[in-house]
Amino acid sequence: MRLATRNRQDVIGDIIAEYGLHDCAEIGVGTGPTTNAVLTRFPGIRWLAVDCWPNGYPLRDGGFISPESQAERRARFMRVLAKHSGRVHLIEKDSVEAAAEVADGCLDLVFIDADHSYEGCKADIIAWRPKLKPGGWLMGHDYCPQSFPGVVQAVDELVPGAKIDVDFVWMMRT
């Protein structure tokens, strides 16, 4: 018998449920497991998905995701998007460029899981924090010093006191 474990989708979902959130964004959607899980659990939520599926995306081992692999990842997300048609708005751009298209103060929750370099994570935090309503949640993934020291450095600098939860999720209520 396999025991259920909490993951980032559960952490996000629990915050959404506890605080009655409706307008959320995921920055860096990949194949869409988080988007799918949250939208399946919360039929009334509105979700902004941001990704550009860049070629040459760096991996932990120093390699890069190939253009073919990124095309497959995008295709898998498009199937998730179709499943939740009308509830997901996709901005297919670099995350910082996408932030310029979103009004300040309009989101209840922003979940950052895009560029895991120090510079990339820092830029995402700076670009997306203003998009939150007062009392909104700034969250992200991969607060893991061994694998993503850049994420840890950016979060420690820009979101001091962030709570670290299961599955390397970091979060702070603004």
ZADO-1210 file (C-alpha; in nm, 4 decimals, padded with zeros to 6 digits):
<atoms>
<atom x="00.0000" y="00.0000" z="00.0000" code="MET" pos="1"/>
<atom x="00.1397" y="00.3376" z="-00.1038" code="ARG" pos="2"/>
<atom x="00.1028" y="00.6216" z="00.1431" code="LEU" pos="3"/>
<atom x="-00.0141" y="00.9539" z="00.0068" code="ALA" pos="4"/>
<atom x="00.2335" y="01.2379" z="00.0433" code="THR" pos="5"/>
<atom x="00.1684" y="01.6082" z="00.0242" code="ARG" pos="6"/>
<atom x="00.3133" y="01.7940" z="-00.2704" code="ASN" pos="7"/>
<atom x="00.3112" y="02.1477" z="-00.4096" code="ARG" pos="8"/>
<atom x="-00.0397" y="02.1069" z="-00.5522" code="GLN" pos="9"/>
<atom x="-00.1674" y="02.0200" z="-00.2043" code="ASP" pos="10"/>
<atom x="00.0115" y="02.3158" z="-00.0466" code="VAL" pos="11"/>
<atom x="-00.1317" y="02.5571" z="-00.3049" code="ILE" pos="12"/>
<atom x="-00.4750" y="02.3990" z="-00.2783" code="GLY" pos="13"/>
<atom x="-00.4800" y="02.4230" z="00.0996" code="ASP" pos="14"/>
<atom x="-00.3974" y="02.7962" z="00.0839" code="ILE" pos="15"/>
<atom x="-00.6684" y="02.8496" z="-00.1802" code="ILE" pos="16"/>
<atom x="-00.9242" y="02.6633" z="00.0309" code="ALA" pos="17"/>
<atom x="-00.8331" y="02.8267" z="00.3629" code="GLU" pos="18"/>
<atom x="-00.8353" y="03.1823" z="00.2289" code="TYR" pos="19"/>
<atom x="-01.1056" y="03.1508" z="-00.0377" code="GLY" pos="20"/>
<atom x="-00.8802" y="03.2583" z="-00.3246" code="LEU" pos="21"/>
<atom x="-01.0103" y="03.2927" z="-00.6809" code="HIS" pos="22"/>
<atom x="-00.7537" y="03.4632" z="-00.9055" code="ASP" pos="23"/>
<atom x="-00.4235" y="03.2790" z="-00.9227" code="CYS" pos="24"/>
<atom x="-00.1184" y="03.2598" z="-01.1475" code="ALA" pos="25"/>
<atom x="00.1414" y="02.9938" z="-01.2082" code="GLU" pos="26"/>
<atom x="00.4677" y="03.1183" z="-01.3525" code="ILE" pos="27"/>
<atom x="00.6346" y="02.8269" z="-01.5292" code="GLY" pos="28"/>
<atom x="00.3711" y="02.5610" z="-01.5944" code="VAL" pos="29"/>
<atom x="00.5767" y="02.2921" z="-01.7711" code="GLY" pos="30"/>
<atom x="00.3491" y="02.0011" z="-01.8601" code="THR" pos="31"/>
<atom x="00.0711" y="02.1287" z="-01.6343" code="GLY" pos="32"/>
<atom x="00.0463" y="01.8975" z="-01.3311" code="PRO" pos="33"/>
<atom x="-00.0052" y="02.1852" z="-01.0889" code="THR" pos="34"/>
<atom x="-00.2525" y="02.3639" z="-01.3159" code="THR" pos="35"/>
<atom x="-00.4506" y="02.0432" z="-01.3652" code="ASN" pos="36"/>
<atom x="-00.4564" y="01.9447" z="-00.9976" code="ALA" pos="37"/>
<atom x="-00.5638" y="02.2857" z="-00.8722" code="VAL" pos="38"/>
<atom x="-00.8299" y="02.3411" z="-01.1388" code="LEU" pos="39"/>
<atom x="-00.9691" y="01.9920" z="-01.0858" code="THR" pos="40"/>
<atom x="-00.9952" y="02.0523" z="-00.7107" code="ARG" pos="41"/>
<atom x="-01.1408" y="02.4051" z="-00.7450" code="PHE" pos="42"/>
<atom x="-01.3927" y="02.4326" z="-01.0318" code="PRO" pos="43"/>
<atom x="-01.4573" y="02.8036" z="-00.9663" code="GLY" pos="44"/>
<atom x="-01.1019" y="02.9293" z="-00.9719" code="ILE" pos="45"/>
<atom x="-00.9480" y="03.1440" z="-01.2469" code="ARG" pos="46"/>
<atom x="-00.5909" y="03.0547" z="-01.3448" code="TRP" pos="47"/>
<atom x="-00.3285" y="03.2518" z="-01.5318" code="LEU" pos="48"/>
<atom x="-00.0636" y="03.0221" z="-01.6802" code="ALA" pos="49"/>
<atom x="00.2692" y="03.1648" z="-01.7953" code="VAL" pos="50"/>
<atom x="00.5397" y="02.9760" z="-01.9849" code="ASP" pos="51"/>
<atom x="00.7367" y="03.0110" z="-02.3060" code="CYS" pos="52"/>
<atom x="00.8894" y="02.6624" z="-02.2999" code="TRP" pos="53"/>
<atom x="01.2372" y="02.7963" z="-02.3810" code="PRO" pos="54"/>
<atom x="01.4923" y="02.5931" z="-02.5705" code="ASN" pos="55"/>
<atom x="01.8075" y="02.5240" z="-02.3780" code="GLY" pos="56"/>
<atom x="01.6349" y="02.5180" z="-02.0405" code="TYR" pos="57"/>
<atom x="01.9024" y="02.4222" z="-01.7868" code="PRO" pos="58"/>
<atom x="01.8733" y="02.0977" z="-01.5949" code="LEU" pos="59"/>
<atom x="02.0192" y="02.0161" z="-01.2518" code="ARG" pos="60"/>
<atom x="02.2887" y="01.7964" z="-01.4080" code="ASP" pos="61"/>
<atom x="02.4156" y="02.0810" z="-01.6262" code="GLY" pos="62"/>
<atom x="02.2387" y="01.9621" z="-01.9416" code="GLY" pos="63"/>
<atom x="01.9590" y="02.1314" z="-02.1310" code="PHE" pos="64"/>
<atom x="01.6085" y="02.0337" z="-02.2319" code="ILE" pos="65"/>
<atom x="01.6044" y="01.9820" z="-02.6083" code="SER" pos="66"/>
<atom x="01.3701" y="02.1729" z="-02.8417" code="PRO" pos="67"/>
<atom x="01.1870" y="01.8457" z="-02.9113" code="GLU" pos="68"/>
<atom x="01.1359" y="01.7805" z="-02.5422" code="SER" pos="69"/>
<atom x="01.0083" y="02.1331" z="-02.4853" code="GLN" pos="70"/>
<atom x="00.7651" y="02.0919" z="-02.7762" code="ALA" pos="71"/>
<atom x="00.6312" y="01.7756" z="-02.6109" code="GLU" pos="72"/>
<atom x="00.6046" y="01.9508" z="-02.2734" code="ARG" pos="73"/>
<atom x="00.4084" y="02.2331" z="-02.4377" code="ARG" pos="74"/>
<atom x="00.1804" y="01.9835" z="-02.6163" code="ALA" pos="75"/>
<atom x="00.1076" y="01.8092" z="-02.2854" code="ARG" pos="76"/>
<atom x="00.0180" y="02.1445" z="-02.1267" code="PHE" pos="77"/>
<atom x="-00.2116" y="02.2255" z="-02.4187" code="MET" pos="78"/>
<atom x="-00.4089" y="01.9094" z="-02.3382" code="ARG" pos="79"/>
<atom x="-00.4478" y="02.0332" z="-01.9787" code="VAL" pos="80"/>
<atom x="-00.5505" y="02.3741" z="-02.1121" code="LEU" pos="81"/>
<atom x="-00.8190" y="02.2141" z="-02.3326" code="ALA" pos="82"/>
<atom x="-00.9513" y="02.0124" z="-02.0367" code="LYS" pos="83"/>
<atom x="-01.0076" y="02.3334" z="-01.8394" code="HIS" pos="84"/>
<atom x="-01.1128" y="02.5539" z="-02.1309" code="SER" pos="85"/>
<atom x="-01.2413" y="02.8948" z="-02.0327" code="GLY" pos="86"/>
<atom x="-01.0791" y="02.8880" z="-01.6884" code="ARG" pos="87"/>
<atom x="-00.7156" y="02.9202" z="-01.7886" code="VAL" pos="88"/>
<atom x="-00.5607" y="03.2173" z="-01.9610" code="HIS" pos="89"/>
<atom x="-00.2219" y="03.1347" z="-02.1138" code="LEU" pos="90"/>
<atom x="00.0454" y="03.3953" z="-02.1730" code="ILE" pos="91"/>
<atom x="00.3112" y="03.2278" z="-02.3818" code="GLU" pos="92"/>
<atom x="00.6000" y="03.4642" z="-02.3151" code="LYS" pos="93"/>
<atom x="00.9026" y="03.5047" z="-02.0956" code="ASP" pos="94"/>
<atom x="00.7728" y="03.5429" z="-01.7405" code="SER" pos="95"/>
<atom x="00.8970" y="03.8983" z="-01.6872" code="VAL" pos="96"/>
<atom x="00.7544" y="04.0086" z="-02.0234" code="GLU" pos="97"/>
<atom x="00.4255" y="03.8407" z="-01.9327" code="ALA" pos="98"/>
<atom x="00.4094" y="04.0286" z="-01.6015" code="ALA" pos="99"/>
<atom x="00.3958" y="04.3559" z="-01.7946" code="ALA" pos="100"/>
<atom x="00.0596" y="04.2409" z="-01.9392" code="GLU" pos="101"/>
<atom x="-00.0983" y="04.1832" z="-01.5972" code="VAL" pos="102"/>
<atom x="-00.2433" y="04.4645" z="-01.3881" code="ALA" pos="103"/>
<atom x="-00.0940" y="04.5295" z="-01.0485" code="ASP" pos="104"/>
<atom x="-00.3035" y="04.4208" z="-00.7522" code="GLY" pos="105"/>
<atom x="-00.5275" y="04.1742" z="-00.9377" code="CYS" pos="106"/>
<atom x="-00.4112" y="03.8311" z="-00.8154" code="LEU" pos="107"/>
<atom x="-00.4758" y="03.6419" z="-00.4926" code="ASP" pos="108"/>
<atom x="-00.1836" y="03.4044" z="-00.5393" code="LEU" pos="109"/>
<atom x="00.1266" y="03.3853" z="-00.7556" code="VAL" pos="110"/>
<atom x="00.3221" y="03.0596" z="-00.7715" code="PHE" pos="111"/>
<atom x="00.6715" y="03.0953" z="-00.9219" code="ILE" pos="112"/>
<atom x="00.8329" y="02.7864" z="-01.0755" code="ASP" pos="113"/>
<atom x="01.0042" y="02.9117" z="-01.3911" code="ALA" pos="114"/>
<atom x="01.3725" y="03.0044" z="-01.4259" code="ASP" pos="115"/>
<atom x="01.5568" y="02.8441" z="-01.1339" code="HIS" pos="116"/>
<atom x="01.8714" y="03.0554" z="-01.1631" code="SER" pos="117"/>
<atom x="01.9341" y="03.3296" z="-00.9068" code="TYR" pos="118"/>
<atom x="01.8847" y="03.6020" z="-01.1672" code="GLU" pos="119"/>
<atom x="01.5723" y="03.4410" z="-01.3123" code="GLY" pos="120"/>
<atom x="01.4009" y="03.3726" z="-00.9808" code="CYS" pos="121"/>
<atom x="01.4889" y="03.7202" z="-00.8531" code="LYS" pos="122"/>
<atom x="01.3477" y="03.8818" z="-01.1684" code="ALA" pos="123"/>
<atom x="01.0250" y="03.6791" z="-01.1348" code="ASP" pos="124"/>
<atom x="00.9764" y="03.7770" z="-00.7711" code="ILE" pos="125"/>
<atom x="01.0327" y="04.1437" z="-00.8540" code="ILE" pos="126"/>
<atom x="00.8031" y="04.1326" z="-01.1590" code="ALA" pos="127"/>
<atom x="00.5174" y="03.9346" z="-01.0054" code="TRP" pos="128"/>
<atom x="00.4968" y="04.0569" z="-00.6432" code="ARG" pos="129"/>
<atom x="00.3187" y="04.3808" z="-00.7464" code="PRO" pos="130"/>
<atom x="00.0482" y="04.1748" z="-00.9194" code="LYS" pos="131"/>
<atom x="-00.0803" y="04.0557" z="-00.5807" code="LEU" pos="132"/>
<atom x="-00.3785" y="04.2010" z="-00.4007" code="LYS" pos="133"/>
<atom x="-00.3144" y="04.3142" z="-00.0427" code="PRO" pos="134"/>
<atom x="-00.3009" y="03.9966" z="00.1655" code="GLY" pos="135"/>
<atom x="-00.2189" y="03.7870" z="-00.1414" code="GLY" pos="136"/>
<atom x="00.0169" y="03.4903" z="-00.1412" code="TRP" pos="137"/>
<atom x="00.3597" y="03.4904" z="-00.3046" code="LEU" pos="138"/>
<atom x="00.4729" y="03.1305" z="-00.3407" code="MET" pos="139"/>
<atom x="00.7198" y="02.9254" z="-00.5350" code="GLY" pos="140"/>
<atom x="00.8839" y="02.5896" z="-00.5803" code="HIS" pos="141"/>
<atom x="01.2291" y="02.4353" z="-00.5468" code="ASP" pos="142"/>
<atom x="01.3632" y="02.6007" z="-00.2324" code="TYR" pos="143"/>
<atom x="01.6333" y="02.3349" z="-00.2248" code="CYS" pos="144"/>
<atom x="01.9940" y="02.4415" z="-00.1572" code="PRO" pos="145"/>
<atom x="02.1457" y="02.1243" z="-00.3033" code="GLN" pos="146"/>
<atom x="01.9633" y="02.1452" z="-00.6366" code="SER" pos="147"/>
<atom x="01.8638" y="02.5097" z="-00.6796" code="PHE" pos="148"/>
<atom x="02.0906" y="02.7395" z="-00.4781" code="PRO" pos="149"/>
<atom x="01.9856" y="03.0346" z="-00.6966" code="GLY" pos="150"/>
<atom x="01.6221" y="02.9964" z="-00.5928" code="VAL" pos="151"/>
<atom x="01.7246" y="02.9824" z="-00.2261" code="VAL" pos="152"/>
<atom x="01.9428" y="03.2938" z="-00.2598" code="GLN" pos="153"/>
<atom x="01.6739" y="03.4948" z="-00.4406" code="ALA" pos="154"/>
<atom x="01.4010" y="03.3950" z="-00.1930" code="VAL" pos="155"/>
<atom x="01.6218" y="03.4649" z="00.1088" code="ASP" pos="156"/>
<atom x="01.7055" y="03.8107" z="-00.0259" code="GLU" pos="157"/>
<atom x="01.3639" y="03.9180" z="-00.1522" code="LEU" pos="158"/>
<atom x="01.1196" y="03.7203" z="00.0622" code="VAL" pos="159"/>
<atom x="01.2917" y="03.7095" z="00.4018" code="PRO" pos="160"/>
<atom x="01.1017" y="03.5021" z="00.6527" code="GLY" pos="161"/>
<atom x="00.9263" y="03.2958" z="00.3859" code="ALA" pos="162"/>
<atom x="00.7786" y="02.9775" z="00.5249" code="LYS" pos="163"/>
<atom x="00.9185" y="02.6589" z="00.3718" code="ILE" pos="164"/>
<atom x="00.6663" y="02.3770" z="00.3355" code="ASP" pos="165"/>
<atom x="00.6732" y="02.0248" z="00.1892" code="VAL" pos="166"/>
<atom x="00.7963" y="01.9625" z="-00.1656" code="ASP" pos="167"/>
<atom x="01.0365" y="02.2586" z="-00.1377" code="PHE" pos="168"/>
<atom x="00.7529" y="02.5147" z="-00.1516" code="VAL" pos="169"/>
<atom x="00.8285" y="02.8630" z="-00.0198" code="TRP" pos="170"/>
<atom x="00.5528" y="03.1095" z="00.0647" code="MET" pos="171"/>
<atom x="00.4644" y="03.4378" z="00.2260" code="MET" pos="172"/>
<atom x="00.1441" y="03.6323" z="00.2623" code="ARG" pos="173"/>
<atom x="00.1891" y="03.9931" z="00.1538" code="THR" pos="174"/>
</atoms>
